[in-house]
Amino acid sequence: MSQLTLFDRLGGYNSVVTLVDTLLPRLQSDPQLGRFWAHRGADGIARERQLLIDFLCQQSGGSMYYRGRNMLLTHRGMNISNDDWNVFLIHAGEAMDAVGVKEPERSEVVAFVSSLACEIIESSIDDI
C-alpha cells in the first residue's frame, strides 16, 4: 500500500484551487502586500493564479506540471522583506484555517512554503 501524497491528503486539485482562491484576495487586499498586485491587469492576475495552483499541485505531489519560472527569478526585484513574508505567512495560516487544512498537512504546507523564503525574500540592510 502506497502512502498518499500531500496533494491527495489536501483533497486534490479542487482543494488546492479553493485554498488559492481563499488566499489571493487576502493578499491582494492587505494594506502592506497589496502593492504587489497594484496596476496589474486581470489577465496577468489570472495567469499568476493558475501558475500558483500548478506550482502548489506539482510540489505537493499532484500530476500537474508547473510551467513558470523558479521562485528566485519570479520574485527578484519585488523587494519582498522579512516583514512582508511574515504578513504573508499570517494570511496563509488564516486561509488554511478557512478551508479546513488540518495537521499534519498544515505543518507540511508551512514547512514547504518556509523552505522557499530564501528564494523569495530580498535581504536589505534593514533586514540585517
MOPAC internal coordinates of N, CA, C and O (Angstrom, degrees):
PM7 1SCF
backbone

  N    0.0000 0     0.00 0     0.00 0    0    0    0
  C    1.4411 1     0.00 0     0.00 0    1    0    0
  C    1.5287 1   108.81 1     0.00 0    2    1    0
  O    1.2310 1   120.71 1   -50.97 1    3    2    1
  N    1.3119 1   116.25 1   129.03 1    3    2    1
  C    1.4604 1   119.71 1  -178.56 1    5    3    2
  C    1.5221 1   110.47 1   -91.74 1    6    5    3
  O    1.2310 1   121.22 1   -31.26 1    7    6    5
  N    1.3175 1   115.27 1   148.74 1    7    6    5
  C    1.4537 1   121.14 1   178.69 1    9    7    6
  C    1.5228 1   109.05 1   -76.12 1   10    9    7
  O    1.2310 1   120.45 1   -41.00 1   11   10    9
  N    1.3136 1   116.75 1   139.00 1   11   10    9
  C    1.4565 1   121.15 1   178.62 1   13   11   10
  C    1.5210 1   110.24 1   -68.52 1   14   13   11
  O    1.2310 1   120.50 1   -35.37 1   15   14   13
  N    1.3169 1   116.65 1   144.63 1   15   14   13
  C    1.4623 1   121.50 1   176.57 1   17   15   14
  C    1.5260 1   109.84 1   -73.17 1   18   17   15
  O    1.2310 1   120.79 1   -17.13 1   19   18   17
  N    1.3147 1   116.09 1   162.87 1   19   18   17
  C    1.4571 1   121.08 1   174.17 1   21   19   18
  C    1.5254 1   109.20 1   -56.56 1   22   21   19
  O    1.2310 1   120.21 1   138.53 1   23   22   21
  N    1.3107 1   117.21 1   -41.47 1   23   22   21
  C    1.4658 1   122.68 1   177.71 1   25   23   22
  C    1.5296 1   110.29 1   -53.07 1   26   25   23
  O    1.2310 1   120.49 1   130.37 1   27   26   25
  N    1.3156 1   116.68 1   -49.63 1   27   26   25
  C    1.4655 1   120.83 1  -179.76 1   29   27   26
  C    1.5290 1   111.38 1   -66.08 1   30   29   27
  O    1.2310 1   120.52 1   138.40 1   31   30   29
  N    1.3285 1   116.62 1   -41.60 1   31   30   29
  C    1.4619 1   120.11 1  -178.43 1   33   31   30
  C    1.5239 1   112.17 1   -69.03 1   34   33   31
  O    1.2310 1   120.19 1   154.45 1   35   34   33
  N    1.3295 1   117.24 1   -25.55 1   35   34   33
  C    1.4626 1   120.82 1   175.49 1   37   35   34
  C    1.5273 1   111.36 1   -74.87 1   38   37   35
  O    1.2310 1   121.05 1   160.36 1   39   38   37
  N    1.3231 1   115.60 1   -19.64 1   39   38   37
  C    1.4625 1   119.57 1  -179.81 1   41   39   38
  C    1.5154 1   113.86 1   113.90 1   42   41   39
  O    1.2310 1   120.41 1  -171.83 1   43   42   41
  N    1.3362 1   116.83 1     8.17 1   43   42   41
  C    1.4603 1   120.43 1   176.17 1   45   43   42
  C    1.5191 1   114.12 1    82.83 1   46   45   43
  O    1.2310 1   121.56 1    14.43 1   47   46   45
  N    1.3164 1   114.62 1  -165.57 1   47   46   45
  C    1.4584 1   122.96 1  -173.26 1   49   47   46
  C    1.5266 1   112.93 1   -54.75 1   50   49   47
  O    1.2310 1   120.17 1   129.46 1   51   50   49
  N    1.3193 1   117.29 1   -50.54 1   51   50   49
  C    1.4659 1   119.79 1  -176.22 1   53   51   50
  C    1.5203 1   112.09 1   -61.58 1   54   53   51
  O    1.2310 1   120.18 1   145.50 1   55   54   53
  N    1.3158 1   117.26 1   -34.50 1   55   54   53
  C    1.4632 1   120.16 1   178.15 1   57   55   54
  C    1.5260 1   111.62 1   -70.58 1   58   57   55
  O    1.2310 1   120.20 1   142.94 1   59   58   57
  N    1.3317 1   117.22 1   -37.06 1   59   58   57
  C    1.4706 1   119.93 1   176.37 1   61   59   58
  C    1.5260 1   109.51 1   -66.01 1   62   61   59
  O    1.2310 1   120.04 1   138.62 1   63   62   61
  N    1.3306 1   117.53 1   -41.38 1   63   62   61
  C    1.4670 1   121.10 1   177.38 1   65   63   62
  C    1.5286 1   109.93 1   -60.31 1   66   65   63
  O    1.2310 1   120.22 1   135.61 1   67   66   65
  N    1.3143 1   117.18 1   -44.39 1   67   66   65
  C    1.4656 1   120.89 1   178.93 1   69   67   66
  C    1.5203 1   111.15 1   -61.03 1   70   69   67
  O    1.2310 1   120.60 1   137.75 1   71   70   69
  N    1.3210 1   116.47 1   -42.25 1   71   70   69
  C    1.4691 1   120.18 1   177.97 1   73   71   70
  C    1.5264 1   110.70 1   -62.41 1   74   73   71
  O    1.2310 1   119.98 1   132.47 1   75   74   73
  N    1.3176 1   117.64 1   -47.53 1   75   74   73
  C    1.4676 1   121.70 1   179.78 1   77   75   74
  C    1.5305 1   110.33 1   -62.43 1   78   77   75
  O    1.2310 1   120.46 1   137.11 1   79   78   77
  N    1.3411 1   116.73 1   -42.89 1   79   78   77
  C    1.4643 1   120.07 1  -178.85 1   81   79   78
  C    1.5248 1   112.19 1   -71.11 1   82   81   79
  O    1.2310 1   119.84 1   163.57 1   83   82   81
  N    1.3130 1   117.90 1   -16.43 1   83   82   81
  C    1.4652 1   122.36 1   173.37 1   85   83   82
  C    1.5247 1   110.27 1   -86.40 1   86   85   83
  O    1.2310 1   120.67 1   142.02 1   87   86   85
  N    1.3236 1   116.32 1   -37.98 1   87   86   85
  C    1.4603 1   121.48 1  -176.34 1   89   87   86
  C    1.5282 1   112.91 1   -75.94 1   90   89   87
  O    1.2310 1   119.63 1   131.64 1   91   90   89
  N    1.3110 1   118.32 1   -48.36 1   91   90   89
  C    1.4687 1   120.35 1  -172.15 1   93   91   90
  C    1.5266 1   114.12 1   -57.72 1   94   93   91
  O    1.2310 1   118.69 1   133.75 1   95   94   93
  N    1.3259 1   120.10 1   -46.25 1   95   94   93
  C    1.4766 1   117.78 1   178.23 1   97   95   94
  C    1.5279 1   113.12 1   -61.09 1   98   97   95
  O    1.2310 1   120.38 1   147.21 1   99   98   97
  N    1.3253 1   116.87 1   -32.79 1   99   98   97
  C    1.4625 1   120.44 1   176.96 1  101   99   98
  C    1.5280 1   110.51 1   -64.03 1  102  101   99
  O    1.2310 1   120.96 1   136.38 1  103  102  101
  N    1.3193 1   115.76 1   -43.62 1  103  102  101
  C    1.4599 1   120.27 1  -179.57 1  105  103  102
  C    1.5275 1   110.96 1   -68.22 1  106  105  103
  O    1.2310 1   120.94 1   136.09 1  107  106  105
  N    1.3270 1   115.80 1   -43.91 1  107  106  105
  C    1.4594 1   120.55 1  -177.17 1  109  107  106
  C    1.5228 1   112.64 1   -65.20 1  110  109  107
  O    1.2310 1   120.36 1   147.69 1  111  110  109
  N    1.3341 1   116.91 1   -32.31 1  111  110  109
  C    1.4682 1   119.65 1  -178.15 1  113  111  110
  C    1.5307 1   113.16 1   -93.20 1  114  113  111
  O    1.2310 1   120.17 1   176.60 1  115  114  113
  N    1.3124 1   117.27 1    -3.40 1  115  114  113
  C    1.4585 1   120.09 1   179.17 1  117  115  114
  C    1.5329 1   109.85 1   -68.79 1  118  117  115
  O    1.2310 1   120.01 1   -46.22 1  119  118  117
  N    1.3471 1   117.58 1   133.78 1  119  118  117
  C    1.4662 1   120.04 1  -178.11 1  121  119  118
  C    1.5299 1   113.83 1   -59.86 1  122  121  119
  O    1.2310 1   120.35 1   149.59 1  123  122  121
  N    1.3158 1   116.93 1   -30.41 1  123  122  121
  C    1.4633 1   120.31 1  -179.26 1  125  123  122
  C    1.5316 1   111.62 1   -87.49 1  126  125  123
  O    1.2310 1   119.99 1   138.85 1  127  126  125
  N    1.3087 1   117.63 1   -41.15 1  127  126  125
  C    1.4739 1   120.78 1  -172.95 1  129  127  126
  C    1.5227 1   113.63 1   -92.54 1  130  129  127
  O    1.2310 1   119.86 1   163.92 1  131  130  129
  N    1.3122 1   117.87 1   -16.08 1  131  130  129
  C    1.4550 1   121.50 1  -177.15 1  133  131  130
  C    1.5198 1   113.65 1   -56.73 1  134  133  131
  O    1.2310 1   120.55 1   155.63 1  135  134  133
  N    1.3186 1   116.55 1   -24.37 1  135  134  133
  C    1.4735 1   120.37 1  -178.34 1  137  135  134
  C    1.5359 1   112.05 1   -60.55 1  138  137  135
  O    1.2310 1   120.46 1   154.28 1  139  138  137
  N    1.3205 1   116.72 1   -25.72 1  139  138  137
  C    1.4638 1   119.57 1  -178.78 1  141  139  138
  C    1.5274 1   112.17 1   -71.47 1  142  141  139
  O    1.2310 1   119.96 1   163.76 1  143  142  141
  N    1.3311 1   117.69 1   -16.24 1  143  142  141
  C    1.4630 1   121.14 1   178.51 1  145  143  142
  C    1.5173 1   112.10 1  -112.40 1  146  145  143
  O    1.2310 1   120.20 1   177.91 1  147  146  145
  N    1.3290 1   117.23 1    -2.09 1  147  146  145
  C    1.4581 1   120.67 1  -179.30 1  149  147  146
  C    1.5310 1   109.36 1   -62.48 1  150  149  147
  O    1.2310 1   121.40 1   -39.35 1  151  150  149
  N    1.2991 1   114.93 1   140.65 1  151  150  149
  C    1.4672 1   122.21 1   175.44 1  153  151  150
  C    1.5326 1   112.62 1    63.14 1  154  153  151
  O    1.2310 1   120.32 1  -153.63 1  155  154  153
  N    1.3152 1   117.00 1    26.37 1  155  154  153
  C    1.4634 1   121.67 1   176.13 1  157  155  154
  C    1.5125 1   108.23 1  -102.48 1  158  157  155
  O    1.2310 1   120.55 1   -39.98 1  159  158  157
  N    1.3125 1   116.56 1   140.02 1  159  158  157
  C    1.4461 1   120.69 1   177.18 1  161  159  158
  C    1.5189 1   111.76 1   -76.97 1  162  161  159
  O    1.2310 1   120.88 1   -19.50 1  163  162  161
  N    1.3132 1   115.92 1   160.50 1  163  162  161
  C    1.4707 1   121.61 1  -178.99 1  165  163  162
  C    1.5223 1   111.09 1   -60.24 1  166  165  163
  O    1.2310 1   119.98 1   143.10 1  167  166  165
  N    1.3304 1   117.65 1   -36.90 1  167  166  165
  C    1.4643 1   120.55 1  -179.44 1  169  167  166
  C    1.5254 1   111.17 1   -65.57 1  170  169  167
  O    1.2310 1   120.38 1   138.25 1  171  170  169
  N    1.3287 1   116.88 1   -41.75 1  171  170  169
  C    1.4609 1   120.40 1   178.34 1  173  171  170
  C    1.5135 1   112.11 1   -65.42 1  174  173  171
  O    1.2310 1   120.49 1   140.65 1  175  174  173
  N    1.3185 1   116.67 1   -39.35 1  175  174  173
  C    1.4572 1   120.42 1   178.42 1  177  175  174
  C    1.5290 1   110.31 1   -67.33 1  178  177  175
  O    1.2310 1   120.37 1   139.71 1  179  178  177
  N    1.3289 1   116.89 1   -40.29 1  179  178  177
  C    1.4686 1   120.38 1   178.43 1  181  179  178
  C    1.5268 1   110.53 1   -64.23 1  182  181  179
  O    1.2310 1   120.38 1   140.23 1  183  182  181
  N    1.3258 1   116.88 1   -39.77 1  183  182  181
  C    1.4685 1   120.33 1   178.28 1  185  183  182
  C    1.5268 1   110.41 1   -65.07 1  186  185  183
  O    1.2310 1   120.62 1   136.03 1  187  186  185
  N    1.3276 1   116.42 1   -43.97 1  187  186  185
  C    1.4599 1   120.86 1   179.13 1  189  187  186
  C    1.5339 1   110.74 1   -61.80 1  190  189  187
  O    1.2310 1   120.43 1   139.91 1  191  190  189
  N    1.3318 1   116.78 1   -40.09 1  191  190  189
  C    1.4581 1   121.47 1   177.61 1  193  191  190
  C    1.5230 1   110.59 1   -59.09 1  194  193  191
  O    1.2310 1   120.77 1   132.01 1  195  194  193
  N    1.3283 1   116.14 1   -47.99 1  195  194  193
  C    1.4644 1   119.32 1  -178.44 1  197  195  194
  C    1.5232 1   111.61 1   -66.71 1  198  197  195
  O    1.2310 1   120.08 1   142.72 1  199  198  197
  N    1.3212 1   117.46 1   -37.28 1  199  198  197
  C    1.4606 1   119.73 1   176.43 1  201  199  198
  C    1.5288 1   111.06 1   -63.07 1  202  201  199
  O    1.2310 1   120.36 1   140.29 1  203  202  201
  N    1.3290 1   116.91 1   -39.71 1  203  202  201
  C    1.4613 1   120.23 1   177.66 1  205  203  202
  C    1.5238 1   110.90 1   -64.04 1  206  205  203
  O    1.2310 1   120.67 1   137.10 1  207  206  205
  N    1.3114 1   116.32 1   -42.90 1  207  206  205
  C    1.4728 1   120.46 1   177.21 1  209  207  206
  C    1.5204 1   109.77 1   -59.94 1  210  209  207
  O    1.2310 1   120.29 1   130.03 1  211  210  209
  N    1.3170 1   117.05 1   -49.97 1  211  210  209
  C    1.4680 1   120.85 1  -178.83 1  213  211  210
  C    1.5252 1   111.17 1   -60.73 1  214  213  211
  O    1.2310 1   120.53 1   137.33 1  215  214  213
  N    1.3335 1   116.59 1   -42.67 1  215  214  213
  C    1.4625 1   120.94 1  -179.62 1  217  215  214
  C    1.5248 1   110.77 1   -61.63 1  218  217  215
  O    1.2310 1   120.69 1   129.92 1  219  218  217
  N    1.3224 1   116.28 1   -50.08 1  219  218  217
  C    1.4617 1   120.03 1  -178.57 1  221  219  218
  C    1.5288 1   111.39 1   -63.78 1  222  221  219
  O    1.2310 1   120.65 1   140.26 1  223  222  221
  N    1.3207 1   116.36 1   -39.74 1  223  222  221
  C    1.4722 1   119.49 1   178.13 1  225  223  222
  C    1.5223 1   110.83 1   -62.84 1  226  225  223
  O    1.2310 1   120.20 1   131.24 1  227  226  225
  N    1.3175 1   117.23 1   -48.76 1  227  226  225
  C    1.4655 1   120.58 1  -178.70 1  229  227  226
  C    1.5188 1   111.02 1   -63.07 1  230  229  227
  O    1.2310 1   120.57 1   132.82 1  231  230  229
  N    1.3309 1   116.52 1   -47.18 1  231  230  229
  C    1.4602 1   120.57 1  -175.40 1  233  231  230
  C    1.5303 1   112.84 1   -68.28 1  234  233  231
  O    1.2310 1   120.49 1   157.60 1  235  234  233
  N    1.3274 1   116.68 1   -22.40 1  235  234  233
  C    1.4688 1   119.64 1   179.71 1  237  235  234
  C    1.5289 1   112.07 1   -94.27 1  238  237  235
  O    1.2310 1   120.70 1  -176.87 1  239  238  237
  N    1.3300 1   116.26 1     3.13 1  239  238  237
  C    1.4647 1   119.22 1   175.02 1  241  239  238
  C    1.5095 1   115.46 1   105.78 1  242  241  239
  O    1.2310 1   120.20 1  -172.78 1  243  242  241
  N    1.3220 1   117.22 1     7.22 1  243  242  241
  C    1.4586 1   120.61 1   177.39 1  245  243  242
  C    1.5204 1   110.55 1   -78.53 1  246  245  243
  O    1.2310 1   120.83 1    -8.70 1  247  246  245
  N    1.3119 1   116.01 1   171.30 1  247  246  245
  C    1.4658 1   120.32 1  -175.92 1  249  247  246
  C    1.5236 1   113.63 1   -90.22 1  250  249  247
  O    1.2310 1   119.49 1  -175.14 1  251  250  249
  N    1.3398 1   118.59 1     4.86 1  251  250  249
  C    1.4571 1   120.97 1   179.29 1  253  251  250
  C    1.5232 1   109.73 1   -70.57 1  254  253  251
  O    1.2310 1   121.39 1   -23.98 1  255  254  253
  N    1.3118 1   114.94 1   156.02 1  255  254  253
  C    1.4581 1   120.58 1   178.92 1  257  255  254
  C    1.5239 1   108.21 1  -114.47 1  258  257  255
  O    1.2310 1   120.65 1   -59.37 1  259  258  257
  N    1.3086 1   116.36 1   120.63 1  259  258  257
  C    1.4657 1   121.88 1   177.96 1  261  259  258
  C    1.5191 1   108.67 1   -81.76 1  262  261  259
  O    1.2310 1   120.62 1   -58.26 1  263  262  261
  N    1.3185 1   116.42 1   121.74 1  263  262  261
  C    1.4659 1   121.84 1  -176.86 1  265  263  262
  C    1.5248 1   112.84 1  -105.06 1  266  265  263
  O    1.2310 1   120.36 1  -170.94 1  267  266  265
  N    1.3046 1   116.92 1     9.06 1  267  266  265
  C    1.4550 1   120.22 1  -178.05 1  269  267  266
  C    1.5183 1   112.49 1   -86.45 1  270  269  267
  O    1.2310 1   121.95 1     1.15 1  271  270  269
  N    1.3073 1   113.88 1  -178.85 1  271  270  269
  C    1.4635 1   120.81 1   178.54 1  273  271  270
  C    1.5181 1   109.92 1   -78.20 1  274  273  271
  O    1.2310 1   120.65 1   -13.74 1  275  274  273
  N    1.3283 1   116.36 1   166.26 1  275  274  273
  C    1.4641 1   119.37 1   177.57 1  277  275  274
  C    1.5298 1   109.15 1   -69.20 1  278  277  275
  O    1.2310 1   120.95 1   -14.95 1  279  278  277
  N    1.3159 1   115.79 1   165.05 1  279  278  277
  C    1.4610 1   120.96 1  -174.27 1  281  279  278
  C    1.5226 1   112.79 1   -64.12 1  282  281  279
  O    1.2310 1   119.94 1   143.03 1  283  282  281
  N    1.3106 1   117.72 1   -36.97 1  283  282  281
  C    1.4589 1   120.90 1   179.78 1  285  283  282
  C    1.5269 1   110.75 1   -61.95 1  286  285  283
  O    1.2310 1   120.61 1   129.99 1  287  286  285
  N    1.3179 1   116.44 1   -50.01 1  287  286  285
  C    1.4627 1   121.28 1  -179.30 1  289  287  286
  C    1.5328 1   111.05 1   -67.53 1  290  289  287
  O    1.2310 1   120.53 1   139.10 1  291  290  289
  N    1.3053 1   116.59 1   -40.90 1  291  290  289
  C    1.4611 1   120.83 1  -178.78 1  293  291  290
  C    1.5169 1   112.51 1   -60.42 1  294  293  291
  O    1.2310 1   120.10 1   141.94 1  295  294  293
  N    1.3197 1   117.42 1   -38.06 1  295  294  293
  C    1.4567 1   120.96 1  -173.85 1  297  295  294
  C    1.5299 1   114.45 1  -102.01 1  298  297  295
  O    1.2310 1   120.05 1   176.83 1  299  298  297
  N    1.3211 1   117.50 1    -3.17 1  299  298  297
  C    1.4695 1   120.91 1  -179.78 1  301  299  298
  C    1.5273 1   110.41 1   -60.71 1  302  301  299
  O    1.2310 1   121.33 1   -46.66 1  303  302  301
  N    1.3125 1   115.05 1   133.34 1  303  302  301
  C    1.4554 1   120.85 1   177.17 1  305  303  302
  C    1.5197 1   114.46 1    86.21 1  306  305  303
  O    1.2310 1   120.03 1   177.18 1  307  306  305
  N    1.3210 1   117.55 1    -2.82 1  307  306  305
  C    1.4600 1   120.11 1   179.97 1  309  307  306
  C    1.5266 1   111.67 1   -83.40 1  310  309  307
  O    1.2310 1   120.63 1   169.19 1  311  310  309
  N    1.3199 1   116.39 1   -10.81 1  311  310  309
  C    1.4625 1   121.70 1   179.31 1  313  311  310
  C    1.5323 1   112.35 1    56.75 1  314  313  311
  O    1.2310 1   121.03 1  -134.41 1  315  314  313
  N    1.3080 1   115.64 1    45.59 1  315  314  313
  C    1.4584 1   121.50 1   177.20 1  317  315  314
  C    1.5254 1   108.09 1   -76.60 1  318  317  315
  O    1.2310 1   121.35 1   -58.22 1  319  318  317
  N    1.3106 1   115.02 1   121.78 1  319  318  317
  C    1.4677 1   121.23 1  -176.24 1  321  319  318
  C    1.5279 1   110.64 1   -95.86 1  322  321  319
  O    1.2310 1   120.98 1    -9.61 1  323  322  321
  N    1.3177 1   115.74 1   170.39 1  323  322  321
  C    1.4633 1   120.63 1   173.43 1  325  323  322
  C    1.5270 1   110.55 1   -58.75 1  326  325  323
  O    1.2310 1   120.55 1   140.54 1  327  326  325
  N    1.3175 1   116.55 1   -39.46 1  327  326  325
  C    1.4610 1   120.42 1   179.10 1  329  327  326
  C    1.5277 1   110.74 1   -64.18 1  330  329  327
  O    1.2310 1   120.28 1   137.06 1  331  330  329
  N    1.3350 1   117.06 1   -42.94 1  331  330  329
  C    1.4728 1   120.79 1   175.60 1  333  331  330
  C    1.5293 1   109.85 1   -58.06 1  334  333  331
  O    1.2310 1   120.93 1   135.07 1  335  334  333
  N    1.3235 1   115.82 1   -44.93 1  335  334  333
  C    1.4618 1   121.40 1  -178.57 1  337  335  334
  C    1.5280 1   110.76 1   -60.61 1  338  337  335
  O    1.2310 1   120.60 1   136.80 1  339  338  337
  N    1.3269 1   116.46 1   -43.20 1  339  338  337
  C    1.4617 1   120.20 1  -179.71 1  341  339  338
  C    1.5220 1   111.78 1   -65.22 1  342  341  339
  O    1.2310 1   120.16 1   141.57 1  343  342  341
  N    1.3265 1   117.31 1   -38.43 1  343  342  341
  C    1.4631 1   120.88 1   176.35 1  345  343  342
  C    1.5305 1   109.30 1   -64.89 1  346  345  343
  O    1.2310 1   120.31 1   137.66 1  347  346  345
  N    1.3319 1   117.01 1   -42.34 1  347  346  345
  C    1.4650 1   120.44 1   176.01 1  349  347  346
  C    1.5238 1   111.05 1   -56.94 1  350  349  347
  O    1.2310 1   120.19 1   134.59 1  351  350  349
  N    1.3363 1   117.23 1   -45.41 1  351  350  349
  C    1.4643 1   120.78 1  -178.81 1  353  351  350
  C    1.5309 1   111.76 1   -62.04 1  354  353  351
  O    1.2310 1   120.19 1   143.49 1  355  354  353
  N    1.3172 1   117.24 1   -36.51 1  355  354  353
  C    1.4648 1   120.34 1   176.57 1  357  355  354
  C    1.5242 1   109.89 1   -62.43 1  358  357  355
  O    1.2310 1   120.68 1   132.79 1  359  358  357
  N    1.3261 1   116.30 1   -47.21 1  359  358  357
  C    1.4693 1   120.10 1   179.29 1  361  359  358
  C    1.5327 1   111.25 1   -64.06 1  362  361  359
  O    1.2310 1   120.28 1   141.02 1  363  362  361
  N    1.3147 1   117.06 1   -38.98 1  363  362  361
  C    1.4627 1   120.14 1   178.86 1  365  363  362
  C    1.5239 1   110.39 1   -62.50 1  366  365  363
  O    1.2310 1   120.59 1   137.13 1  367  366  365
  N    1.3278 1   116.48 1   -42.87 1  367  366  365
  C    1.4595 1   120.49 1   177.34 1  369  367  366
  C    1.5154 1   112.00 1   -62.40 1  370  369  367
  O    1.2310 1   120.59 1   136.62 1  371  370  369
  N    1.3308 1   116.48 1   -43.38 1  371  370  369
  C    1.4653 1   120.82 1   178.87 1  373  371  370
  C    1.5281 1   111.12 1   -65.06 1  374  373  371
  O    1.2310 1   120.48 1   141.83 1  375  374  373
  N    1.3307 1   116.68 1   -38.17 1  375  374  373
  C    1.4724 1   120.08 1   177.98 1  377  375  374
  C    1.5257 1   110.53 1   -65.81 1  378  377  375
  O    1.2310 1   120.35 1   137.94 1  379  378  377
  N    1.3343 1   116.93 1   -42.06 1  379  378  377
  C    1.4687 1   119.43 1   177.24 1  381  379  378
  C    1.5256 1   110.70 1   -63.43 1  382  381  379
  O    1.2310 1   120.11 1   140.75 1  383  382  381
  N    1.3349 1   117.39 1   -39.25 1  383  382  381
  C    1.4655 1   120.55 1   175.32 1  385  383  382
  C    1.5233 1   110.35 1   -59.75 1  386  385  383
  O    1.2310 1   120.73 1   133.83 1  387  386  385
  N    1.3288 1   116.22 1   -46.17 1  387  386  385
  C    1.4614 1   121.81 1  -175.90 1  389  387  386
  C    1.5265 1   112.68 1   -62.14 1  390  389  387
  O    1.2310 1   120.23 1   146.44 1  391  390  389
  N    1.3215 1   117.16 1   -33.56 1  391  390  389
  C    1.4720 1   119.81 1  -178.53 1  393  391  390
  C    1.5194 1   112.48 1   -99.39 1  394  393  391
  O    1.2310 1   120.36 1  -178.83 1  395  394  393
  N    1.3280 1   116.93 1     1.17 1  395  394  393
  C    1.4601 1   120.68 1   173.20 1  397  395  394
  C    1.5109 1   116.65 1    82.11 1  398  397  395
  O    1.2310 1   119.76 1  -150.58 1  399  398  397
  N    1.3399 1   118.07 1    29.42 1  399  398  397
  C    1.4668 1   119.91 1   175.26 1  401  399  398
  C    1.5189 1   107.88 1   -72.71 1  402  401  399
  O    1.2310 1   120.68 1   -56.82 1  403  402  401
  N    1.3143 1   116.30 1   123.18 1  403  402  401
  C    1.4691 1   123.10 1  -176.75 1  405  403  402
  C    1.5212 1   110.30 1  -107.61 1  406  405  403
  O    1.2310 1   121.03 1    -6.95 1  407  406  405
  N    1.3300 1   115.64 1   173.05 1  407  406  405
  C    1.4645 1   121.92 1   173.46 1  409  407  406
  C    1.5194 1   109.17 1   -73.67 1  410  409  407
  O    1.2310 1   118.93 1   -32.30 1  411  410  409
  N    1.2992 1   119.65 1   147.70 1  411  410  409
  C    1.4609 1   129.36 1     3.59 1  413  411  410
  C    1.5274 1   113.42 1   -87.39 1  414  413  411
  O    1.2310 1   120.29 1   175.65 1  415  414  413
  N    1.3446 1   117.06 1    -4.35 1  415  414  413
  C    1.4663 1   120.43 1  -176.91 1  417  415  414
  C    1.5243 1   111.25 1   -59.89 1  418  417  415
  O    1.2310 1   120.34 1   139.74 1  419  418  417
  N    1.3151 1   116.95 1   -40.26 1  419  418  417
  C    1.4656 1   121.01 1   179.89 1  421  419  418
  C    1.5290 1   110.57 1   -57.41 1  422  421  419
  O    1.2310 1   120.17 1   132.43 1  423  422  421
  N    1.3228 1   117.27 1   -47.57 1  423  422  421
  C    1.4690 1   120.99 1   179.64 1  425  423  422
  C    1.5262 1   111.16 1   -63.70 1  426  425  423
  O    1.2310 1   120.36 1   143.63 1  427  426  425
  N    1.3143 1   116.91 1   -36.37 1  427  426  425
  C    1.4665 1   119.82 1   178.11 1  429  427  426
  C    1.5173 1   111.29 1   -67.05 1  430  429  427
  O    1.2310 1   120.18 1   139.89 1  431  430  429
  N    1.3227 1   117.26 1   -40.11 1  431  430  429
  C    1.4674 1   120.53 1   177.14 1  433  431  430
  C    1.5197 1   109.64 1   -64.58 1  434  433  431
  O    1.2310 1   120.02 1   133.96 1  435  434  433
  N    1.3121 1   117.57 1   -46.04 1  435  434  433
  C    1.4734 1   121.49 1  -179.87 1  437  435  434
  C    1.5308 1   110.22 1   -60.97 1  438  437  435
  O    1.2310 1   120.17 1   136.34 1  439  438  437
  N    1.3312 1   117.28 1   -43.66 1  439  438  437
  C    1.4700 1   120.49 1   179.82 1  441  439  438
  C    1.5214 1   110.82 1   -62.88 1  442  441  439
  O    1.2310 1   120.56 1   136.10 1  443  442  441
  N    1.3177 1   116.54 1   -43.90 1  443  442  441
  C    1.4642 1   119.77 1   179.68 1  445  443  442
  C    1.5266 1   110.69 1   -63.30 1  446  445  443
  O    1.2310 1   120.51 1   130.44 1  447  446  445
  N    1.3306 1   116.63 1   -49.56 1  447  446  445
  C    1.4634 1   120.39 1  -178.64 1  449  447  446
  C    1.5270 1   109.95 1   -62.26 1  450  449  447
  O    1.2310 1   120.26 1   137.81 1  451  450  449
  N    1.3194 1   117.10 1   -42.19 1  451  450  449
  C    1.4700 1   120.70 1   179.60 1  453  451  450
  C    1.5251 1   111.98 1   -62.33 1  454  453  451
  O    1.2310 1   120.37 1   149.65 1  455  454  453
  N    1.3201 1   116.90 1   -30.35 1  455  454  453
  C    1.4650 1   120.03 1   179.29 1  457  455  454
  C    1.5268 1   111.96 1   -67.26 1  458  457  455
  O    1.2310 1   120.18 1   164.06 1  459  458  457
  N    1.3149 1   117.26 1   -15.94 1  459  458  457
  C    1.4674 1   121.52 1  -179.32 1  461  459  458
  C    1.5263 1   112.84 1   -89.72 1  462  461  459
  O    1.2310 1   120.13 1   169.98 1  463  462  461
  N    1.3215 1   117.35 1   -10.02 1  463  462  461
  C    1.4641 1   120.70 1  -173.79 1  465  463  462
  C    1.5236 1   112.46 1   -54.29 1  466  465  463
  O    1.2310 1   120.22 1   138.17 1  467  466  465
  N    1.3274 1   117.18 1   -41.83 1  467  466  465
  C    1.4690 1   119.65 1  -177.03 1  469  467  466
  C    1.5260 1   112.25 1   -65.88 1  470  469  467
  O    1.2310 1   119.76 1   161.89 1  471  470  469
  N    1.3213 1   118.06 1   -18.11 1  471  470  469
  C    1.4649 1   121.57 1   178.38 1  473  471  470
  C    1.5229 1   112.02 1   -95.23 1  474  473  471
  O    1.2310 1   120.36 1   167.06 1  475  474  473
  N    1.3163 1   116.93 1   -12.94 1  475  474  473
  C    1.4690 1   121.16 1  -172.95 1  477  475  474
  C    1.5202 1   111.88 1  -109.41 1  478  477  475
  O    1.2310 1   120.08 1   137.07 1  479  478  477
  N    1.3276 1   117.45 1   -42.93 1  479  478  477
  C    1.4709 1   121.19 1  -177.82 1  481  479  478
  C    1.5216 1   109.16 1   -75.59 1  482  481  479
  O    1.2310 1   121.13 1   -47.70 1  483  482  481
  N    1.3257 1   115.44 1   132.30 1  483  482  481
  C    1.4609 1   120.52 1   174.89 1  485  483  482
  C    1.5109 1   107.73 1  -101.26 1  486  485  483
  O    1.2310 1   121.12 1   -67.48 1  487  486  485
  N    1.3140 1   115.47 1   112.52 1  487  486  485
  C    1.4561 1   119.87 1  -179.93 1  489  487  486
  C    1.5118 1   110.32 1   -68.07 1  490  489  487
  O    1.2310 1   122.33 1   -39.70 1  491  490  489
  N    1.3020 1   113.14 1   140.30 1  491  490  489
  C    1.4559 1   119.44 1   174.73 1  493  491  490
  C    1.5160 1   107.57 1  -130.28 1  494  493  491
  O    1.2310 1   120.91 1    -5.63 1  495  494  493
  N    1.3021 1   115.87 1   174.37 1  495  494  493
  C    1.4540 1   120.53 1   178.96 1  497  495  494
  C    1.5323 1   110.74 1   -59.34 1  498  497  495
  O    1.2310 1   120.69 1   149.31 1  499  498  497
  N    1.3542 1   116.29 1   -30.69 1  499  498  497
  C    1.4673 1   120.65 1   179.25 1  501  499  498
  C    1.5231 1   112.59 1   -69.86 1  502  501  499
  O    1.2310 1   120.33 1   155.35 1  503  502  501
  N    1.3398 1   116.98 1   -24.65 1  503  502  501
  C    1.4614 1   121.21 1  -178.15 1  505  503  502
  C    1.5140 1   112.81 1   -84.82 1  506  505  503
  O    1.2310 1   120.18 1   169.44 1  507  506  505
  N    1.3137 1   117.27 1   -10.56 1  507  506  505
  C    1.4692 1   120.59 1  -175.19 1  509  507  506
  C    1.5087 1   110.63 1   -85.92 1  510  509  507
  O    1.2310 1   120.10 1   180.00 1  511  510  509

